[in-house]
Amino acid sequence: MLFRVTSAFRNLSDLRPILVGAALTGLAMASTAAVADDNTSTPVEAAPRTIVLINPNSSTGATHSMAELARMEVDGQASVEERSNEGAPALLTTPEDMENAIPGVVQIGTEVAARDDVVAIIVSAFSDPGLEELRAVVDIPVYGIGEEVFHEAASGGREFGIVTVTPDEGLIESFRQKAASLGYEDQYKGVRVTPGDPKVLVTSPEKLDEALAAAVQESIDEDGSSAVIMGGGPLSASAIRLQPQFDVPLVVAVNAAARAALRNLE
């Protein structure tokens, strides 16, 4: 057979263009097949998704604790980045503190919202300072831990109370106003405040847990609460530790907001 093919040409130089063309065609087909095989075997990576948790106060320890709770809640379905409001006090205890924290919250939120990977922001202070202001200037969902924990505590028509370490009357009144604004005034059973200086109390996890446990019991026994909100982001870790002691849910604000953010991603 080879003799018959080559005999049709006067010499090998006549055959060379055909052989070269066939070789090039074969290489091209092999390359195309390799690319196709590579495309089918290499999965396309999903774009990164980041939820930024902004602590409106400057306590990096509290920020990290709250971010860890959020990370456990989202369970790898998004990453959680933590940011502290460095120009604010380490603990926000008055309405003035909350008001003064707003510019820092908005600045941080505006900066991170410009990134492609950031899909949601959590404002992680119970009174939600800067929540509405931030929502007005960014195009991604913004969740306040105070707002979301009210929704969760009141679900199913439950009556609920709040336990906090902050005795400021203006701040306590703002809790009632928030319950009313969200449509839960009839379910709201009021606030129980731990005794002593809150700035001192939050420095000792043992003393904080003891004081909060007593306040939770009062909310249940004396106010008739079927769920108790832990009124403040820095109290979240205590709520996790104390939950086994109580039959009613201790609703953790950070977790409620993280769950709301996660639902929006699904």
C-alpha positions as CSV (number, residue, x, y, z in Angstrom):
1,M,0.0,0.0,0.0
2,L,2.8,2.4,0.8
3,F,4.4,1.8,-2.6
4,R,1.1,2.7,-4.3
5,V,0.7,6.0,-2.4
6,T,4.3,7.2,-2.9
7,S,4.4,6.1,-6.5
8,A,1.9,8.7,-7.4
9,F,4.5,11.3,-6.7
10,R,7.7,11.9,-8.4
11,N,9.8,12.2,-5.2
12,L,9.5,12.8,-1.5
13,S,9.5,16.5,-1.9
14,D,6.1,16.2,-3.5
15,L,4.7,14.3,-0.6
16,R,6.2,16.5,2.2
17,P,3.4,19.2,2.2
18,I,0.7,16.6,2.6
19,L,2.5,14.9,5.5
20,V,3.2,18.2,7.2
21,G,-0.4,19.3,6.8
22,A,-1.7,16.0,8.3
23,A,0.7,16.3,11.2
24,L,-0.5,19.9,12.0
25,T,-4.1,18.9,11.7
26,G,-3.5,16.0,14.2
27,L,-1.8,18.3,16.7
28,A,-4.6,20.8,16.5
29,M,-7.2,18.1,17.1
30,A,-5.2,16.8,20.1
31,S,-4.9,20.3,21.5
32,T,-8.6,20.9,21.2
33,A,-9.4,17.6,22.9
34,A,-7.0,18.4,25.7
35,V,-8.6,21.8,26.3
36,A,-12.1,20.3,26.2
37,D,-11.0,17.6,28.7
38,D,-9.4,20.2,30.9
39,N,-12.5,22.3,30.9
40,T,-14.7,19.4,31.9
41,S,-12.4,18.2,34.7
42,T,-11.7,21.6,36.4
43,P,-14.7,22.9,38.4
44,V,-15.4,26.6,38.3
45,E,-14.7,28.2,41.7
46,A,-17.6,30.1,43.2
47,A,-17.0,33.8,43.8
48,P,-16.0,34.6,47.4
49,R,-18.7,35.9,49.6
50,T,-17.9,38.0,52.6
51,I,-20.2,39.3,55.4
52,V,-18.6,42.2,57.3
53,L,-19.5,42.5,61.0
54,I,-19.0,46.1,62.2
55,N,-18.8,46.6,66.0
56,P,-19.9,50.2,66.6
57,N,-17.6,50.3,69.7
58,S,-13.9,50.1,69.8
59,S,-13.4,46.8,71.8
60,T,-11.5,44.5,69.5
61,G,-12.1,41.7,72.0
62,A,-15.9,42.1,71.8
63,T,-15.6,42.4,68.0
64,H,-13.8,39.1,67.7
65,S,-16.2,37.3,70.1
66,M,-19.2,38.4,68.1
67,A,-17.5,37.6,64.7
68,E,-16.8,34.1,66.0
69,L,-20.5,33.6,66.8
70,A,-21.4,34.8,63.3
71,R,-18.8,32.4,61.7
72,M,-20.2,29.5,63.6
73,E,-23.7,30.5,62.4
74,V,-22.8,30.8,58.7
75,D,-20.8,27.6,58.9
76,G,-18.5,28.2,55.9
77,Q,-21.2,29.4,53.5
78,A,-19.5,32.8,53.6
79,S,-16.5,34.3,55.3
80,V,-17.0,36.8,58.2
81,E,-14.7,39.8,58.4
82,E,-14.6,41.8,61.6
83,R,-14.2,45.5,61.9
84,S,-14.2,47.7,65.1
85,N,-15.2,51.4,65.2
86,E,-11.8,52.7,66.5
87,G,-13.0,56.2,67.3
88,A,-15.8,55.1,69.7
89,P,-15.7,54.1,73.4
90,A,-15.0,50.5,74.3
91,L,-18.6,50.2,75.5
92,L,-21.6,52.2,74.3
93,T,-23.8,53.0,77.3
94,T,-25.8,56.1,76.5
95,P,-27.9,57.4,73.6
96,E,-25.1,60.0,73.1
97,D,-22.6,57.2,72.7
98,M,-24.8,55.5,70.1
99,E,-25.3,58.8,68.2
100,N,-21.5,59.5,68.2
101,A,-20.8,56.0,66.9
102,I,-22.9,56.5,63.7
103,P,-20.3,58.3,61.5
104,G,-17.7,55.6,62.1
105,V,-20.2,52.9,61.3
106,V,-21.2,54.6,58.1
107,Q,-17.6,55.2,57.1
108,I,-16.6,51.6,57.6
109,G,-19.7,50.3,55.9
110,T,-19.4,52.5,52.9
111,E,-15.8,51.4,52.4
112,V,-16.4,47.7,52.6
113,A,-19.6,47.8,50.5
114,A,-17.6,49.0,47.5
115,R,-15.8,45.6,47.4
116,D,-17.1,43.0,45.0
117,D,-16.8,40.2,47.6
118,V,-18.9,41.8,50.3
119,V,-22.5,40.6,50.1
120,A,-23.9,41.8,53.4
121,I,-23.1,44.0,56.5
122,I,-24.0,43.4,60.1
123,V,-24.1,46.3,62.5
124,S,-23.3,44.6,65.7
125,A,-24.6,46.8,68.6
126,F,-28.0,46.3,70.2
127,S,-29.4,49.8,69.5
128,D,-28.3,49.5,65.8
129,P,-26.4,52.8,65.6
130,G,-25.9,53.8,62.0
131,L,-28.2,51.1,60.6
132,E,-30.6,53.3,58.7
133,E,-27.9,55.8,57.7
134,L,-25.8,53.0,56.2
135,R,-28.8,51.4,54.5
136,A,-29.4,54.7,52.8
137,V,-26.0,54.9,51.1
138,V,-25.0,51.3,50.2
139,D,-26.6,48.9,47.7
140,I,-26.1,45.6,49.7
141,P,-28.2,44.3,52.6
142,V,-27.4,45.7,56.0
143,Y,-28.7,43.9,59.1
144,G,-28.9,45.3,62.7
145,I,-28.5,42.8,65.5
146,G,-31.1,44.7,67.5
147,E,-33.7,44.6,64.8
148,E,-33.2,41.0,63.9
149,V,-33.2,39.7,67.5
150,F,-36.6,41.4,68.0
151,H,-38.0,39.6,65.0
152,E,-36.7,36.3,66.2
153,A,-37.7,36.7,69.8
154,A,-41.3,37.7,68.9
155,S,-41.7,35.0,66.3
156,G,-44.9,32.9,66.7
157,G,-46.4,35.6,68.9
158,R,-44.1,34.9,71.9
159,E,-43.9,37.4,74.8
160,F,-40.3,38.4,75.4
161,G,-38.1,40.5,77.6
162,I,-34.7,42.0,77.5
163,V,-31.7,41.6,79.8
164,T,-28.9,44.1,79.6
165,V,-26.0,45.6,81.6
166,T,-26.8,49.2,80.7
167,P,-28.9,51.1,83.2
168,D,-29.4,54.3,81.1
169,E,-33.1,55.3,81.1
170,G,-32.9,56.8,77.6
171,L,-31.5,53.6,76.2
172,I,-34.0,51.5,77.9
173,E,-36.8,53.6,76.5
174,S,-35.3,53.2,73.1
175,F,-35.9,49.4,73.5
176,R,-39.6,50.0,74.1
177,Q,-39.7,52.3,71.1
178,K,-38.0,49.7,68.9
179,A,-40.5,47.0,70.0
180,A,-43.4,49.4,69.1
181,S,-41.9,50.4,65.8
182,L,-41.5,46.8,64.8
183,G,-45.1,45.9,65.8
184,Y,-44.2,44.0,69.0
185,E,-45.3,46.3,71.7
186,D,-48.0,44.0,73.0
187,Q,-45.5,41.1,73.3
188,Y,-42.8,43.2,74.9
189,K,-42.4,42.5,78.7
190,G,-39.7,45.1,79.5
191,V,-36.1,45.2,80.6
192,R,-34.1,43.7,83.4
193,V,-30.8,45.4,84.2
194,T,-27.9,43.8,86.0
195,P,-26.6,45.8,89.0
196,G,-23.2,47.6,89.2
197,D,-21.0,49.4,86.7
198,P,-21.4,47.7,83.2
199,K,-17.9,48.7,82.2
200,V,-16.5,46.7,85.2
201,L,-18.9,43.8,84.8
202,V,-18.0,43.0,81.2
203,T,-14.4,42.6,82.1
204,S,-15.1,39.4,84.1
205,P,-16.9,36.6,82.3
206,E,-17.7,34.8,85.5
207,K,-19.3,37.8,87.2
208,L,-21.1,38.8,84.0
209,D,-22.6,35.3,83.6
210,E,-23.7,35.3,87.3
211,A,-25.4,38.8,87.0
212,L,-27.1,38.0,83.7
213,A,-28.4,34.6,84.9
214,A,-30.1,36.4,87.8
215,A,-31.7,39.0,85.5
216,V,-32.9,36.3,83.1
217,Q,-34.6,34.4,85.9
218,E,-36.4,37.6,87.0
219,S,-37.5,38.2,83.4
220,I,-39.0,34.7,83.3
221,D,-40.5,34.5,86.8
222,E,-41.7,38.1,87.3
223,D,-42.3,39.4,83.8
224,G,-43.6,36.2,82.2
225,S,-41.1,36.2,79.3
226,S,-41.2,33.1,77.0
227,A,-38.0,34.3,75.4
228,V,-35.3,36.5,76.7
229,I,-33.1,38.8,74.5
230,M,-29.6,39.4,75.6
231,G,-29.4,43.1,75.1
232,G,-26.0,43.8,73.7
233,G,-23.5,42.3,71.3
234,P,-20.9,41.8,74.0
235,L,-23.4,39.7,76.0
236,S,-23.7,37.1,73.2
237,A,-21.0,34.7,74.5
238,S,-22.6,34.8,77.9
239,A,-25.9,33.8,76.4
240,I,-24.4,30.7,74.8
241,R,-22.8,29.7,78.1
242,L,-26.0,30.3,80.1
243,Q,-28.6,28.7,77.7
244,P,-28.3,25.2,79.3
245,Q,-29.6,26.6,82.6
246,F,-32.9,27.8,81.1
247,D,-35.8,26.2,79.3
248,V,-36.8,29.4,77.5
249,P,-34.6,30.5,74.6
250,L,-32.0,33.1,75.3
251,V,-32.0,34.9,71.9
252,V,-28.6,36.0,70.8
253,A,-28.6,39.1,68.7
254,V,-25.5,38.4,66.6
255,N,-26.7,34.9,65.7
256,A,-30.1,36.2,64.7
257,A,-28.5,38.8,62.4
258,A,-26.2,36.2,60.9
259,R,-29.1,33.8,60.2
260,A,-31.0,36.7,58.5
261,A,-27.9,37.5,56.3
262,L,-27.5,33.8,55.4
263,R,-31.1,33.5,54.4
264,N,-30.6,36.3,51.9
265,L,-27.6,34.5,50.4
266,E,-29.5,31.3,49.7
